[in-house]
Amino acid sequence: MIIYASRTGNVRYIVQKLGLPAKDIADVDKIDAPYLLFTYTDGLGSVPPIVDQFMTANYNQCKGIIVSGNRNFGHAFFGRAGDLLATKYGIPLIEKLELRGTLSNYETIKNYYYSIWKEV
Ligand SMILES: Cc1cc2nc3c(=O)[nH]c(=O)nc-3n(C[C@H](O)[C@H](O)[C@H](O)COP(=O)(O)O)c2cc1C
């Protein structure tokens, strides 16, 4: 399962392309099964509040983080939401991609997804 946050549609677009089981973070309060988190990056490289709140309640089942950002915001801030969450909770950052990313990004995500769900 991928739990995703998307404000302007890029992350939602990618999730649809991946074709993996997914739920909008706005529709989930508590999840008791392993999942990957896919978030966008907010201003000054911050974690979107809805994601922050969700992770406080659900970080323990999160097996990996995927982040979308935009390099125009500068190297230090690019996709930083993913770095912040990975560091805070000690969860692997699987992929950092720009806007809607590339097919190569999608392959990396899918490979990780399948490797995790073979184990659990
Ligand atoms: C107000 C605003 C602030 C943003 N700040 C950053 C930022 O600091 N770093 C970054 O990498 N991307 C930043 N972005 C870019 C988004 O993270 C990026 O466009 C992402 O693909 C959006 O995903 P979504 O369309 O699913 O919401 C910002 C976008 C907006 C609209």
The ligand as a Gaussian input file, in Angstrom:
#p B3LYP/6-31G(d) Opt

LIG

0 1
 C        3.976000      26.769000      -2.379000
 C        4.911000      25.682000      -2.870000
 C        6.127000      25.545000      -2.243000
 C        7.025000      24.541000      -2.656000
 N        8.228000      24.406000      -2.009000
 C        9.104000      23.452000      -2.417000
 C       10.373000      23.288000      -1.769000
 O       10.744000      24.006000      -0.840000
 N       11.196000      22.294000      -2.214000
 C       10.857000      21.470000      -3.260000
 O       11.631000      20.590000      -3.613000
 N        9.658000      21.609000      -3.887000
 C        8.786000      22.563000      -3.498000
 N        7.582000      22.694000      -4.133000
 C        7.324000      21.853000      -5.313000
 C        6.421000      20.657000      -5.048000
 O        6.884000      19.855000      -3.986000
 C        6.383000      19.829000      -6.333000
 O        5.815000      20.611000      -7.362000
 C        5.617000      18.544000      -6.190000
 O        5.742000      17.789000      -7.380000
 C        4.149000      18.806000      -5.888000
 O        3.459000      17.590000      -5.785000
 P        1.869000      17.579000      -5.920000
 O        1.556000      18.135000      -7.302000
 O        1.473000      16.151000      -5.815000
 O        1.300000      18.446000      -4.841000
 C        6.681000      23.695000      -3.732000
 C        5.447000      23.855000      -4.371000
 C        4.572000      24.834000      -3.949000
 C        3.257000      25.004000      -4.680000

